[in-house]
Amino acid sequence: MTEITIIAAIASNGVIGRKGKLPWNIKEDLEHFKKLTMGHPCIFGETTYLSLPIKPLPGRENIVLSLDKNLKLPGAVVKHSFEEALQHCRGKNKVFICGGASIYKQALEFADKMELTMINRDYEGDAYFPEFDSNGWRLAKKEDRDICSFVTFARKLR
């Protein structure tokens, strides 16, 4: 069975984006993202994907969710629903859900893990990580750094 992992960087006030971009540039977070996702399929919403400085992300299958049935993105697979994207990844060891906010919200009910970079300060933004029931998750790992913590949550048995 494919392990579904949400991966996100979240400011202490819940912000994950501002005007379609990350409101921060934290090298450790980008390196952590690359280390975890390399070699695995990554699902993005269209806005998040288009905001990437390098498209497609090398070494990963880039799957983009879009309502535009005519959208073609060189080097990426375009799907039109979250379920369709998951179906495409069936048989893979892991798949990473890379945002944005509406994609994270859809993914919460399916996710087995969350790899969260918790940034130790507030940022202004217009996109927020969705609220989730913490009772359904257990803290599996936490690695504190100066500016952030890398936190892994695993879904409790359903």
N, C-alpha and C positions, 0 to 999 in steps of 0.2 A: 504494500500500500504506500502511496506517495505521501511523504511528510510535508504538510503545508505550514510554512513559517512566514509570519509577518515580520518584516524588518523595517524599522523606522528610527529616526532621531527626533526627540521630543524635548522642547524647552520646558522649564519648570512650570510655566503657565499653560502648557498643553499645545503650544504653537508648533506646527510642522512645516509651515510655508508662508511666504509673503509674496503676493503678486506673481505666483507661478514659479517661485524660486525658493531655495533654502535661504533663510535669513542669516545664516552663519557660514563660516568656512573653517571647519575643524578637521585638520589633517588626520588625526587619529580616528575620527569617525569614518572618513572616506576609506582609509586603509582597512578598518574593521569590516566595512560593507564589502569591499572587494574580496577580502580573505574568505568571508562566509559565503558569498554568492558565486564565486568563480566556479565555473563548470556546471552550474545548475540553471534551469529555466527561471526567468524573472518576469513577473507580471506587473505591468505598469498601466495606469490610466493614461489616456492620450496626453493630457496637459503635463503630467509628470514626465512622461517620456520626451515630449518636445522640449522640456526645460533642461534636459541633460546636455552637458557641454560636449560630450562625445556620444554619437549615435551611430549604430547600435553599440551597447556596451560590449567590448570584446570578451571572448571566452565564455559567454553566456548566451543562451537562447533568449532573445528579447521578444516578449509577447505583449502586445499593446491592445488595450480595450478601447473601443471607439463605437459610437453610435453611427458614424459615417460609413455606410455600406460600401462606398467607393474608395475609401482611404487605402492608399498603398504607401508603405514605408520601407524603403530599401534596407535589407538586412534584418527586418523584423517581421514577425507573424502578427497579423491583425485579426482579432476576434471581437465578437459583438455582444458577448455576455460573459459574466464571471464564470458561470457554469461551463460555457463553451471553452473558455481558457483552461479551466481545471481538467476538462475532458481531454484536451490536447496534451496535457502533461501526464496523463495516466500512464503508469508503467515506469515513470521516472522515480529516482530515489527521493529527491527533494524538489520542492518548488518554493521560490521566495516571492512574497507579495510586497511590492516596493512602493505602493501608494498611487495616488494621493488619498485624501481624506475619505472620499466616497468609496474608493476601492477597499481601503482598510475596513470601513464599516461593513461592507458586504462580506469581507473575508473573516471577520471575527467568529462567525458561527461555524466556519469550516476549519479554522486554524488549529494546529496541534501545538505550535510553539510561537513565541514572540521573542525576537531579538531586538531589544530596545536600547538605543543610546539615550540616556537620560542626561540632558544638558543642565548644568547647575546654575542657570540664570534664566530670567524672563527675556522674551523677544517680542517685538511687535509683529503681528501677522494677521492673516485672514483665513488660514486653514489650520484646523485643529485635529489632533488625534481623537477618534471617537471614544466616548466613555464605554467602559466595559465592566462587567461584574467580576471583581477581583476574587470572589469566592470560588469561581470556576478555574482559577489558575494558582499554581504554586511557584514560588521563587526557586529556580533551579541553580542559578549561578549569578554572582555579582562581582564585577571587577571595577574597583574605584580608580579613577584617574583624577588629575588636577581639575580639569574643566568639565568632566562628564563621568558617568558610570556606564559600563556595558552590563546590561541586565538581561538574563534569559528567564522567561516564564514558560512553564510547561502546563499544558491543559491537565486538570485533574481528571481522573477516570470518569467517564460519563455514565 
